Amino acid sequence: MQNKLKALCFTMIMSAGTLAALPVKSAEPAPAAAQVAITADKEAAAQVSLNQASAEELAAALNGVGIKKAEAIVSYREQYGDFTEIEQLKEVPGIGNALVERNLSRLKL
């Protein structure tokens, strides 16, 4: 038995100064390929630049990175210059392989 998405939403229509609520059935969910494309677009849009982001932006965008680690990234960048590859992030104190791997899709130079 197929699971169908059942939802009821109301569309407000303003006509001659009156409001009417009309039930509308939701459309079928997007195919898996479309969902993957949407997810990829969101990830690309959500990428943060190691060379331009503030500590606050890094902390907000990266999984497992709080303000202290984000400040360490910015400090490293200020001391040694811009990152030339994402893998250099592993040289920042407190940033390990697992953290870099977990955030690869969120990072750009």
C-alpha positions, 0 to 999 in steps of 0.5 A: 500500500502506498503512503500518500501525503495527505494534507489539507490547506486553505487558500484565502480568496478575497472576492467582493470584500469577503474571504472564503476558505477553500480546501486544497489537496497537496500535490504528490511529493517530488521524485527522489531525483528532484529532491537530491537536486534541491538538496545539492542546491541548498548545500551549494548555497549554504557553503561558507568561505574559509577565507572570507567568513567571520567567526560568527558565520563559520560557527553558524554554518559548520557542524561541530564548530562553536564560536571558540573553534571558529575564532581559532580558524579566523586567527589562523587565517590572519596569522598565516594568510588565506587557505589555499585548500580546504584540507589546511583546516586540519592544521588549526588547533582543535580541528581534526580530520573528522570535523573537516570531513563532516563539513566538506560540503559546507566549505569553500575557499 
